[in-house]
Structure formats: C-alpha cells, structure tokens
Amino acid sequence: MPYSHESTFHDTSGHVRFPVGAKQHRAKYIYPVFLPFLGCPGQCVYCAQDKQTGTCASPDIYAVLSEAQQRLKNLSACGPGETRELAFYGGTFTALPAGERSACLEMLSPLREEGRVTHARCSTRPDALGPDVLKQLLDADVSLVELGIQSFDDGALSLSRRGYSGDTAAAGCRAVLEAGLELGIQLLPGMPGSTPDIFLNDVRRALEFQPSCLRFYPCLVPEGTVLARWYREGAYRPWTLEETVHTLGQALNMAWQANVPVIRLSVAPEPAFDAALLAGPRHPALGALIQAEALLVAAEEALRRLGRRPQELLLPAACQGFMYGDRGALKERWRALGLGPERIRFEPKAVAATLY
C-alpha cells in the first residue's frame, strides 16, 4: 500500500488527535561493536567510518571481538523486564568473510543463551543479502538488520558511488522482511545528487516497508574523503543548517504519523570526527531543532484539518523541552498559528497531541 501519513489523523467530536513521536520498543542498553570498513566493497565518497567510530580503519576483527568480550565478561543476566542489545556497527556485516562473520555470531550466542543480552542487530548494505546469510542471522537470533540504503534515487546512488540501484535498495528491504527479520533503514539527506524533494521521496519509499526504525544522517564533509576534494573544488555544496532542519522536520513528522521511530537525526558526537569536519550541517542540538520543526509541521497539518481557530493544544510533556527551538526562535511561528503559550498545555501521560 502506498504510504500516506494523512490517514493517521483522527477527527473526533470537534478535535484532532495526532502523533508527535514514536518510540522504539527495544533494548534500553546497547553495547556497540564497531567494525569500520570491514566487509565494505569500497569506500563511498563521504565515508569516514574510522573517525565516526573513534577506531582505526579496518581493524583486526578478532582483536575487536576479544576487546568486546572483555567488556562484557562481567555482565550479569538481565533482570525481569530488562533489555540489552549487542550491535555490530560500521562496515558491511553480511559481506564479512564467512569465518569472521561466524566469529561475531559465536560471541553473541552465549550472551543470548545466558540472558546477558536480549537482542542483537547488525548493519549492512542492501546488495549483500543472500538467502543463506539472512538465514544464518535468523538462526543466530539476530533481531534486526539495518540497511545503509542512503537513498532510493539512482542518480544520488551513482554519484555517491554506492554501487547499486534504487531497485536493488528496495529489493534488499524486502529480503530482510521476507527472511523474518526486523528492518531498519538508514538514509543520508544531503548526499551528492540528492535534494530536499529527493530525500522526502526516499522517506516515503522507506515508510512503505513499515520498518522498525529509521536513521537520518545529514551528510557532512570530513577531511580525507572524495567529498572533501569535491567540496574544495566547488563540485559539492552541503545542505545548510536551515535546509537540513526544515527538510528533516518534514521527514520526521512523516515518520511520526506512520508511527515509525527515527532513532538518529544526526551523526553522534566524536572528537576525531568533529575535528576532521570541513563543512556541513553540524549543530550540538540538531536533533532538538529538527524535532521542534517536526512538531510545528504536525500542528500546522492538524490545524488545517480542524478548520477553525484553535482553542487549545494538548501536548505530551516530552515536547516541552524542544518545542520552541533554539532560544525560543519558534515562539512567533506558534503565535501565528493562534497557539501562544496560554493555549498550550502539557500532559505527562499523553502519548499523542490533541488540538481543540
């Protein structure tokens, strides 16, 4: 069924109720194992996994696993209702040599059997998903596979040297779901060849798969990449902070209305990565800025459905910390909707917004 977030609004007796967030019902604690560049067929024009993860490029996988086992050896079994997750990040997990991939899954096995972790996930590419490897993941109790889709647009994929088409990206999503695994989708707004319209279409296509989670990583320009050279030559222009907040605000609202959690809105802080950045939409509170824009977009849509001047907006208490943006920059936009502070209430137990 084609994705349409309009269908998620509900009008009842003179008010409009609408989602303004979606939570991922997964592990409370995540224990990452970083495998930068391992299994990757090549380095994409924007990629700096070693700097992003704070580890060396193409590390010795057995040394990484040994260090991870040391970190986890004293981990007790989970208590009632407690959840923990082991996550293999970076690189292309399903394209690792069979022996290395098996070593990772063998480390997972006793952790799962002894109840020290409850979930596991890995990240990979959509063109590295043979049926045998997907069955191996399922048999090893991997719960979720995150695909670094980046875009479904052929032009953007080609320019960024991803090595597959939009049809291949979609086929990878279907393969994960058909194998009985949960699907996560990572998108790269602002990548070479992408535009705000292309990215929003990518989000629509991603939501059609009803994934368990999405990640949005705004494209940045780190030193030592092809993208850095293109930037210096004037061949690539990163999105501005304003473009990023406006576009990802729309995208986040689309995901909210589809009840799909977006678990990342920016690249995680890492000193080595930040020190290597040349350009791009980097801001210490980027996620909050995007959430604030998404909340406004959601309210604007609800107001159009209400069809009259609003009397009151009831919001979940979690929205209180970000709704007005950076230093109250969005207050006037809220007032222009007829929703000054005197017409907005916060309800600790609310799970959706209601416009009266």
SULZIUR-V493907 format. One record per pair of residues at least 4 apart in sequence whose ideal C-beta (glycine too) atoms are under 6 Angstrom apart, sorted by the first residue. I is the first residue (numbers start at 1). J is the second residue. If there is no record, write none. Layout:
i->I j->J
i->I j->J
This chain:
i->3 j->204
i->3 j->207
i->3 j->208
i->5 j->254
i->5 j->257
i->5 j->258
i->8 j->257
i->9 j->18
i->9 j->305
i->10 j->17
i->11 j->16
i->15 j->354
i->15 j->356
i->16 j->302
i->16 j->305
i->16 j->306
i->16 j->355
i->17 j->352
i->17 j->354
i->18 j->298
i->18 j->302
i->18 j->353
i->19 j->256
i->19 j->257
i->19 j->352
i->20 j->256
i->20 j->295
i->20 j->298
i->20 j->353
i->22 j->256
i->22 j->259
i->22 j->260
i->22 j->261
i->23 j->261
i->24 j->213
i->24 j->261
i->24 j->263
i->27 j->83
i->27 j->84
i->27 j->85
i->27 j->119
i->28 j->83
i->29 j->84
i->30 j->85
i->30 j->87
i->31 j->86
i->32 j->87
i->32 j->89
i->33 j->68
i->33 j->88
i->34 j->53
i->34 j->55
i->34 j->89
i->34 j->90
i->35 j->90
i->35 j->91
i->36 j->49
i->36 j->50
i->36 j->53
i->36 j->55
i->36 j->57
i->36 j->90
i->37 j->49
i->37 j->57
i->37 j->58
i->37 j->91
i->38 j->91
i->39 j->91
i->39 j->92
i->39 j->95
i->39 j->96
i->40 j->91
i->40 j->92
i->43 j->47
i->44 j->160
i->44 j->161
i->45 j->160
i->45 j->161
i->45 j->226
i->45 j->227
i->46 j->219
i->46 j->225
i->46 j->227
i->48 j->52
i->48 j->222
i->48 j->225
i->49 j->53
i->49 j->90
i->50 j->56
i->50 j->57
i->51 j->222
i->51 j->272
i->51 j->273
i->51 j->276
i->52 j->270
i->52 j->273
i->53 j->90
i->54 j->270
i->54 j->272
i->55 j->59
i->59 j->64
i->61 j->100
i->65 j->103
i->65 j->107
i->75 j->116
i->77 j->115
i->77 j->116
i->78 j->82
i->78 j->84
i->78 j->115
i->78 j->118
i->83 j->118
i->84 j->117
i->84 j->118
i->85 j->119
i->86 j->108
i->86 j->117
i->86 j->120
i->87 j->121
i->88 j->93
i->88 j->104
i->88 j->122
i->89 j->123
i->92 j->124
i->92 j->125
i->92 j->128
i->93 j->122
i->93 j->124
i->94 j->124
i->94 j->128
i->94 j->133
i->95 j->128
i->96 j->100
i->96 j->101
i->105 j->140
i->108 j->112
i->108 j->120
i->110 j->114
i->111 j->116
i->111 j->117
i->112 j->141
i->119 j->143
i->120 j->142
i->120 j->143
i->121 j->144
i->123 j->146
i->124 j->128
i->125 j->148
i->126 j->147
i->126 j->149
i->126 j->168
i->126 j->169
i->126 j->172
i->127 j->164
i->127 j->168
i->129 j->134
i->129 j->172
i->129 j->175
i->134 j->179
i->137 j->142
i->138 j->180
i->143 j->182
i->144 j->182
i->144 j->184
i->144 j->212
i->145 j->176
i->145 j->181
i->146 j->184
i->146 j->186
i->147 j->172
i->147 j->185
i->148 j->186
i->149 j->169
i->149 j->185
i->150 j->188
i->150 j->191
i->151 j->156
i->151 j->157
i->151 j->194
i->151 j->202
i->152 j->166
i->152 j->169
i->152 j->202
i->152 j->205
i->153 j->166
i->153 j->198
i->154 j->165
i->154 j->166
i->155 j->193
i->156 j->191
i->156 j->193
i->156 j->194
i->157 j->162
i->159 j->192
i->159 j->193
i->160 j->191
i->160 j->192
i->164 j->168
i->173 j->183
i->173 j->209
i->174 j->178
i->176 j->181
i->176 j->183
i->177 j->183
i->182 j->212
i->183 j->211
i->184 j->211
i->184 j->212
i->184 j->213
i->185 j->206
i->185 j->211
i->185 j->214
i->186 j->215
i->187 j->202
i->187 j->216
i->188 j->217
i->188 j->219
i->189 j->199
i->189 j->216
i->189 j->218
i->190 j->218
i->190 j->219
i->190 j->238
i->190 j->239
i->191 j->219
i->192 j->236
i->194 j->198
i->194 j->199
i->196 j->247
i->203 j->251
i->203 j->254
i->207 j->258
i->213 j->261
i->213 j->263
i->214 j->255
i->214 j->260
i->214 j->262
i->215 j->263
i->215 j->264
i->216 j->248
i->216 j->265
i->217 j->267
i->218 j->244
i->218 j->281
i->220 j->277
i->220 j->280
i->221 j->227
i->221 j->228
i->221 j->231
i->221 j->238
i->221 j->278
i->221 j->279
i->221 j->280
i->222 j->276
i->222 j->277
i->223 j->228
i->223 j->276
i->223 j->278
i->227 j->236
i->228 j->278
i->230 j->235
i->230 j->236
i->231 j->236
i->231 j->279
i->238 j->279
i->238 j->280
i->239 j->243
i->239 j->244
i->239 j->281
i->241 j->281
i->241 j->283
i->243 j->247
i->244 j->248
i->244 j->281
i->245 j->249
i->245 j->289
i->245 j->290
i->245 j->293
i->248 j->252
i->248 j->290
i->249 j->290
i->249 j->293
i->249 j->294
i->249 j->297
i->250 j->297
i->252 j->262
i->252 j->290
i->252 j->294
i->253 j->294
i->253 j->297
i->253 j->298
i->255 j->260
i->255 j->262
i->265 j->287
i->265 j->290
i->266 j->286
i->266 j->287
i->285 j->289
i->288 j->322
i->291 j->322
i->292 j->322
i->292 j->323
i->292 j->325
i->292 j->330
i->295 j->319
i->295 j->323
i->296 j->333
i->302 j->355
i->303 j->337
i->306 j->355
i->309 j->338
i->310 j->338
i->310 j->339
i->310 j->355
i->311 j->356
i->312 j->343
i->312 j->356
i->313 j->339
i->313 j->344
i->313 j->355
i->314 j->345
i->314 j->347
i->314 j->354
i->315 j->319
i->315 j->346
i->315 j->353
i->316 j->350
i->317 j->346
i->317 j->348
i->319 j->323
i->320 j->346
i->324 j->328
i->324 j->330
i->324 j->331
i->325 j->329
i->325 j->330
i->334 j->339
i->335 j->340
i->339 j->343
i->339 j->344
